[in-house]
Amino acid sequence: MSSFDRINNTYFNYINGEWIASESNKTEASTNPAKMDEVVGYFQKSTQGDLNKAVSSAKQAQQQWKKLTGNVRGDFLLKTASILESRVDEVAETMTKEMGKTFPEAKGETLRGVAILRYYAGEGLRSVGDVIPSTDSEALMFTTRAPLGVVGVITPWNFPVAIPIWKMAPALIYGNTVVIKPASETAVTCAKIIDCFASAGMPAGTVNMVTGSGSVIGQGLAEHPDVNGITFTGSNTVGKKIGQAALARGAKYQLEMGGKNPVIVAEDADLDLAVEATISGGLRSTGQKCTATSRVIIQSKVYEVFKEKLLAKVKEITVGDGMQEGIWMGPCANKNQLDTVLSYIEKGKLEGAALLYGGNRLQDGNTGSGYFAEPTVFENVNTNMVIAQEEIFGPVLVLMKVESIEEALSLANDVEYGLSASIFTTNISNMLSFINEMDAGLVRINAESAGVELQAPFGGMKQSSSHSREQGRAAIEFYTSIKTVFVK
């Protein structure tokens, strides 16, 4: 069976090297947020029984997969990368139609997935341990690393190619097998990614995909006795449930969650650069990034000039179907997300923030049949307001005026999150203060808050993370355990 039933526009689960329907014989529709009446495809509404089959196949396959050399495992990732690269337009178009980001953004993300696969393919030939001097002169002591076993992967809809791949690729190269539960909004995109692994000839059971509800499949992965590790990206509320379930049975877990990311604009900043980066970091992908700029903290001497430059650029943003030429910002990914964004805008108004631009649902012309929100800018926002504290996950920027860099840093840290942050300044003292005092896992100087490079560790502080790190060489810390060897 192929991944797709063309007659019924239906995609299947992938278990033990086969595309199969759920035990439930039920499917759900994935729809286009830019055109609510367009069905992108149907995916399986899976059961605990489906999940049990996937975990069982992964557990059995892992015994042989871990015995392969790292370079052999890497060859499978290289083949997958080449196949994904050959299908980049198809996968990107599916992504745009499922979750709304513009086609150029979707294509860029897909190519990033290709690069991640190639990066981790190289990990198969890198060092996995150290020789350590022993107190016994006749002994050899060294460390190596052992895979966890079966890794459960739970991914969100906002980066439906990059995040699954940056979790699966390191899991696989280090000798684990995988069961992935993608977000329902982007289940079709995930099926197309998994089909690249299947087409690369991955051994049966090494990669498995089960679609369905988070309460059944996501929580089921966290609670399953044969799942040795859980890696999750999503909301704080769900992440904490996943972590608690894993902790209760002694499984390893990794959580990447929310952000309320600031950009500080110092009085000596290049304001044009700061404006471009604030708009890109805050409003691209409709603000639906955990690293998106949300709070813009500006020194008073340049506040008015920065504000006018920002508003001029925001007013130029074109909103519409991400598959159309000339569109800069697409829709919110689903109705719930649109309703959430609009509710936060209303809270901002009620709290006394001044709405400078936007704030409405767009329902004219090309936006009439989708979940479109205007790019929105508030000012006169204080740190106690809901819109200054809670993650909105939409195209909303709040402007906050400060007198000094010290005040800016205090304000920037005055939230429960600590994922990413950026500052625009030409002053070395400001830069060093920001690096040393900002409570965030990713700090960027004269660059947008949303930039993440695949070869560098990524993760947050405070409530943004379980304090582990993804991507780069840091991934080995989660996906393996250190084993110390003593030879007499």
MOURPE-V815957 format. One record per residue. N is the residue number from 1. RES is the residue in one letter. PSI is psi in whole degrees, -180 to 180 (999 if undefined). D_LAST is the distance of its C-alpha to the last C-alpha in Angstrom with 2 decimals. Layout:
N|RES|PSI|D_LAST, N|RES|PSI|D_LAST
//
This chain:
1|M|139|53.34, 2|S|175|53.28, 3|S|-14|52.41, 4|F|130|56.13, 5|D|102|59.28, 6|R|-35|61.92, 7|I|-42|64.84, 8|N|4|63.76, 9|N|46|61.85, 10|T|137|58.88, 11|Y|148|55.14, 12|F|169|52.58, 13|N|158|49.16, 14|Y|110|46.24, 15|I|126|44.02, 16|N|41|41.65, 17|G|11|43.09, 18|E|146|46.71, 19|W|116|49.53, 20|I|153|51.03, 21|A|158|53.61, 22|S|154|52.86, 23|E|-25|53.49, 24|S|-20|56.17, 25|N|27|58.25, 26|K|149|59.08, 27|T|164|58.80, 28|E|153|59.48, 29|A|139|61.12, 30|S|121|59.62, 31|T|162|62.59, 32|N|118|63.36, 33|P|-14|63.80, 34|A|-21|66.28, 35|K|92|68.35, 36|M|-24|67.99, 37|D|3|69.66, 38|E|120|67.32, 39|V|121|64.55, 40|V|-36|61.58, 41|G|169|60.12, 42|Y|139|59.26, 43|F|166|55.73, 44|Q|136|54.40, 45|K|91|54.87, 46|S|166|51.70, 47|T|173|50.81, 48|Q|-34|47.82, 49|G|-41|47.77, 50|D|-43|47.37, 51|L|-42|44.51, 52|N|-41|42.77, 53|K|-42|43.05, 54|A|-44|41.59, 55|V|-41|38.59, 56|S|-43|37.99, 57|S|-38|38.12, 58|A|-40|35.77, 59|K|-43|33.22, 60|Q|-43|33.40, 61|A|-29|33.32, 62|Q|-28|30.29, 63|Q|-36|28.00, 64|Q|-36|28.89, 65|W|-42|29.57, 66|K|-20|26.08, 67|K|-17|24.73, 68|L|149|27.01, 69|T|157|25.78, 70|G|-37|27.03, 71|N|-29|29.58, 72|V|-44|31.04, 73|R|-39|31.52, 74|G|-34|33.01, 75|D|-37|35.48, 76|F|-39|36.91, 77|L|-38|37.50, 78|L|-41|39.18, 79|K|-42|41.45, 80|T|-42|42.32, 81|A|-44|43.18, 82|S|-39|45.53, 83|I|-44|47.25, 84|L|-41|47.74, 85|E|-37|49.13, 86|S|-17|51.61, 87|R|18|52.77, 88|V|-42|52.91, 89|D|-41|56.65, 90|E|-46|56.60, 91|V|-43|53.75, 92|A|-41|55.31, 93|E|-41|58.71, 94|T|-43|57.30, 95|M|-48|55.59, 96|T|-43|58.87, 97|K|-26|60.84, 98|E|-41|58.45, 99|M|-6|57.79, 100|G|-19|60.33, 101|K|154|58.66, 102|T|154|60.49, 103|F|-43|59.69, 104|P|-40|58.57, 105|E|-43|56.13, 106|A|-40|54.90, 107|K|-41|54.47, 108|G|-41|52.54, 109|E|-41|50.22, 110|T|-42|49.66, 111|L|-31|48.80, 112|R|-39|46.37, 113|G|-41|44.71, 114|V|-46|44.46, 115|A|-38|42.83, 116|I|-44|40.28, 117|L|-43|39.25, 118|R|-36|38.84, 119|Y|-50|36.87, 120|Y|-23|34.30, 121|A|-37|34.19, 122|G|-22|32.68, 123|E|-22|29.96, 124|G|-17|28.35, 125|L|14|27.20, 126|R|164|26.21, 127|S|142|22.92, 128|V|11|21.34, 129|G|-175|18.52, 130|D|149|17.06, 131|V|131|14.12, 132|I|129|13.64, 133|P|136|12.68, 134|S|154|10.12, 135|T|-13|11.45, 136|D|117|8.39, 137|S|-16|9.21, 138|E|16|6.19, 139|A|154|4.36, 140|L|129|6.49, 141|M|134|8.63, 142|F|167|11.82, 143|T|150|14.71, 144|T|-175|16.76, 145|R|142|19.91, 146|A|138|21.23, 147|P|157|25.00, 148|L|-41|27.02, 149|G|-111|28.71, 150|V|128|32.53, 151|V|126|34.20, 152|G|130|37.82, 153|V|120|39.86, 154|I|117|43.17, 155|T|154|45.29, 156|P|-180|48.70, 157|W|-11|51.78, 158|N|-29|52.13, 159|F|77|49.51, 160|P|-5|49.36, 161|V|-52|47.52, 162|A|-47|45.38, 163|I|-47|43.87, 164|P|-42|42.90, 165|I|-38|41.32, 166|W|-11|39.46, 167|K|-45|37.92, 168|M|-41|37.37, 169|A|-51|36.09, 170|P|-36|32.95, 171|A|-46|32.35, 172|L|-44|32.48, 173|I|-29|30.54, 174|Y|8|27.51, 175|G|9|27.59, 176|N|163|29.93, 177|T|165|33.24, 178|V|140|36.44, 179|V|117|39.55, 180|I|137|42.12, 181|K|103|45.23, 182|P|163|47.53, 183|A|140|50.51, 184|S|-33|53.53, 185|E|-26|55.62, 186|T|34|53.45, 187|A|-33|52.26, 188|V|-42|54.00, 189|T|-44|52.30, 190|C|-40|48.90, 191|A|-37|49.84, 192|K|-31|50.55, 193|I|-47|47.16, 194|I|-34|45.40, 195|D|-28|47.57, 196|C|-42|46.07, 197|F|-44|42.57, 198|A|-43|44.07, 199|S|-23|45.88, 200|A|-4|42.67, 201|G|24|41.36, 202|M|136|38.69, 203|P|142|37.25, 204|A|132|39.18, 205|G|-14|37.99, 206|T|-37|35.93, 207|V|127|38.93, 208|N|146|41.51, 209|M|130|44.58, 210|V|121|46.64, 211|T|160|49.76, 212|G|-164|51.80, 213|S|151|52.30, 214|G|-36|49.83, 215|S|-29|50.57, 216|V|-58|49.56, 217|I|-45|46.98, 218|G|-53|45.58, 219|Q|-34|45.32, 220|G|-40|44.19, 221|L|-44|41.17, 222|A|-32|40.30, 223|E|-9|40.62, 224|H|128|39.09, 225|P|-20|36.12, 226|D|7|34.47, 227|V|117|34.75, 228|N|-20|31.52, 229|G|148|32.96, 230|I|127|36.49, 231|T|127|37.74, 232|F|138|41.38, 233|T|129|44.04, 234|G|-153|47.44, 235|S|158|49.50, 236|N|-41|48.32, 237|T|-49|49.95, 238|V|-42|48.20, 239|G|-41|44.88, 240|K|-35|44.73, 241|K|-42|45.45, 242|I|-46|42.66, 243|G|-42|40.22, 244|Q|-40|41.37, 245|A|-40|41.00, 246|A|-45|37.45, 247|L|-39|36.48, 248|A|-28|38.05, 249|R|10|35.60, 250|G|19|32.50, 251|A|153|32.62, 252|K|142|31.84, 253|Y|154|35.07, 254|Q|123|36.47, 255|L|125|40.15, 256|E|122|42.33, 257|M|-134|45.84, 258|G|176|49.01, 259|G|153|50.27, 260|K|70|53.42, 261|N|131|52.81, 262|P|154|54.94, 263|V|131|56.15, 264|I|129|57.53, 265|V|106|60.37, 266|A|161|60.95, 267|E|-18|64.37, 268|D|9|63.16, 269|A|157|61.64, 270|D|102|62.71, 271|L|-36|64.62, 272|D|-43|65.05, 273|L|-42|61.31, 274|A|-40|60.72, 275|V|-49|63.30, 276|E|-44|61.87, 277|A|-35|58.34, 278|T|-43|59.58, 279|I|-45|61.47, 280|S|-47|58.69, 281|G|-30|56.02, 282|G|-28|58.26, 283|L|-18|60.37, 284|R|152|58.66, 285|S|26|57.50, 286|T|30|60.20, 287|G|12|57.97, 288|Q|57|55.60, 289|K|141|52.34, 290|C|-21|50.02, 291|T|8|49.97, 292|A|142|53.76, 293|T|130|55.78, 294|S|-40|57.79, 295|R|130|58.92, 296|V|111|60.55, 297|I|115|60.80, 298|I|134|63.30, 299|Q|143|64.58, 300|S|-33|68.28, 301|K|-27|69.53, 302|V|8|68.54, 303|Y|-54|68.72, 304|E|-41|72.08, 305|V|-45|71.47, 306|F|-45|68.05, 307|K|-45|69.58, 308|E|-40|72.40, 309|K|-42|70.14, 310|L|-49|67.81, 311|L|-38|70.71, 312|A|-41|72.23, 313|K|-39|69.06, 314|V|-38|68.49, 315|K|-17|72.04, 316|E|-10|71.27, 317|I|130|68.53, 318|T|132|69.48, 319|V|135|68.45, 320|G|-165|68.51, 321|D|123|66.85, 322|G|-11|63.70, 323|M|-7|64.59, 324|Q|144|67.77, 325|E|142|68.09, 326|G|0|68.53, 327|I|128|66.95, 328|W|-34|64.63, 329|M|131|63.74, 330|G|-164|63.52, 331|P|169|63.93, 332|C|155|61.83, 333|A|-24|59.51, 334|N|174|61.37, 335|K|-41|64.18, 336|N|-40|62.04, 337|Q|-42|60.68, 338|L|-47|64.22, 339|D|-38|65.52, 340|T|-46|62.73, 341|V|-47|63.55, 342|L|-34|67.27, 343|S|-37|66.75, 344|Y|-36|64.85, 345|I|-42|67.68, 346|E|-39|70.16, 347|K|-40|68.11, 348|G|-44|68.16, 349|K|-45|71.93, 350|L|-32|72.41, 351|E|-8|70.29, 352|G|6|72.55, 353|A|150|70.55, 354|A|122|72.81, 355|L|112|72.45, 356|L|-33|72.91, 357|Y|146|72.42, 358|G|-144|71.67, 359|G|2|70.86, 360|N|161|72.31, 361|R|136|71.40, 362|L|127|72.65, 363|Q|30|74.82, 364|D|149|77.04, 365|G|-121|77.07, 366|N|-13|73.63, 367|T|3|72.02, 368|G|-25|74.31, 369|S|26|72.10, 370|G|-179|68.72, 371|Y|66|66.74, 372|F|132|67.61, 373|A|144|67.56, 374|E|144|69.04, 375|P|136|66.83, 376|T|138|67.56, 377|V|129|67.64, 378|F|152|68.30, 379|E|-176|69.05, 380|N|46|69.91, 381|V|129|66.66, 382|N|164|65.17, 383|T|-16|61.63, 384|N|-9|62.69, 385|M|149|64.07, 386|V|-41|62.30, 387|I|-11|62.36, 388|A|-8|60.48, 389|Q|-36|57.78, 390|E|147|57.09, 391|E|123|55.67, 392|I|-36|58.63, 393|F|48|56.83, 394|G|-179|60.02, 395|P|64|62.18, 396|V|125|63.09, 397|L|139|62.81, 398|V|130|63.75, 399|L|134|64.92, 400|M|127|64.38, 401|K|136|66.03, 402|V|163|64.47, 403|E|-34|65.58, 404|S|165|62.33, 405|I|-36|58.75, 406|E|-44|57.63, 407|E|-38|59.74, 408|A|-44|58.43, 409|L|-40|54.78, 410|S|-44|55.66, 411|L|-42|57.48, 412|A|-36|54.73, 413|N|-5|52.18, 414|D|52|54.65, 415|V|167|53.42, 416|E|-11|50.69, 417|Y|163|49.06, 418|G|59|46.92, 419|L|-66|46.18, 420|S|162|47.82, 421|A|154|50.40, 422|S|160|52.18, 423|I|144|54.48, 424|F|115|57.12, 425|T|157|57.74, 426|T|6|58.00, 427|N|121|57.25, 428|I|-37|53.80, 429|S|-43|54.06, 430|N|-43|54.74, 431|M|-48|51.76, 432|L|-40|49.36, 433|S|-43|50.82, 434|F|-47|50.41, 435|I|-43|46.76, 436|N|-31|45.89, 437|E|-14|48.09, 438|M|124|48.24, 439|D|75|46.32, 440|A|148|45.38, 441|G|-23|42.29, 442|L|117|44.18, 443|V|135|46.63, 444|R|138|48.77, 445|I|125|51.24, 446|N|37|54.41, 447|A|156|53.17, 448|E|156|53.74, 449|S|-20|51.58, 450|A|5|50.88, 451|G|125|48.91, 452|V|126|45.30, 453|E|138|43.23, 454|L|-25|40.71, 455|Q|0|37.96, 456|A|149|38.11, 457|P|144|36.86, 458|F|132|39.65, 459|G|171|40.22, 460|G|177|42.31, 461|M|176|42.54, 462|K|-129|44.44, 463|Q|8|45.86, 464|S|-11|45.19, 465|S|164|41.59, 466|S|14|38.69, 467|H|14|37.23, 468|S|176|34.87, 469|R|143|35.51, 470|E|168|36.35, 471|Q|166|36.55, 472|G|-162|34.83, 473|R|-22|31.11, 474|A|-23|31.46, 475|A|-28|31.78, 476|I|-27|28.05, 477|E|-35|27.72, 478|F|-44|29.87, 479|Y|-2|29.05, 480|T|167|25.26, 481|S|142|22.73, 482|I|134|19.68, 483|K|121|16.35, 484|T|130|13.33, 485|V|130|10.01, 486|F|120|6.57, 487|V|121|3.81, 488|K|999|0.00
//
